[in-house]
Amino acid sequence: MKKLFQSGDWAKEKHVPVIEIIEADKEKGVRIKLSVGKGNPHPNTTAHHILWIEVYFLMEGDKFPYQVGRIEFTSHGASTNGADTSSVYTAPDAELTFGTAKNGTIYAASYCNIHGLWEGETILKL
């Protein structure tokens, strides 16, 4: 499956999921902000949009990651009157909190309905 994922520099490529660590504490948990299109806004239209972001955490020394969240974006301007006729749009960004007492790597995967699967990652140091 790895060959199905695309990656790039989020500042230039609008499909790469960006993970920003807001807080990292062994007691309070790890709070992250997720977004797609941070440096280069991604379209959010009926025809071209981000469907979801999934988040995984791989602790140092572990073989497999934990899935810590999945966020779905379900409104893209469609209504009973047709494509892009509604003013309701879900922006492809969210915040997520999870607990861990170990360092590791946070991975995010996003899915664009036209351009497929994209990945991003960041290192977590507690």
Number of C-alpha atoms within 10 A of each C-alpha: 4 7 6 8 14 16 15 14 13 19 14 13 17 20 33 30 31 27 21 15 19 12 14 20 14 13 9 12 15 19 16 19 15 20 25 29 21 19 16 14 15 20 17 20 17 18 13 14 24 28 19 19 25 18 23 18 23 19 18 12 9 9 7 10 16 13 14 15 14 14 17 16 17 15 18 24 18 17 14 7 8 10 13 16 14 15 10 13 17 16 18 25 20 14 14 16 16 13 14 16 14 14 17 19 16 23 22 24 23 28 22 20 14 10 12 14 22 21 22 22 19 15 14 17 12 14
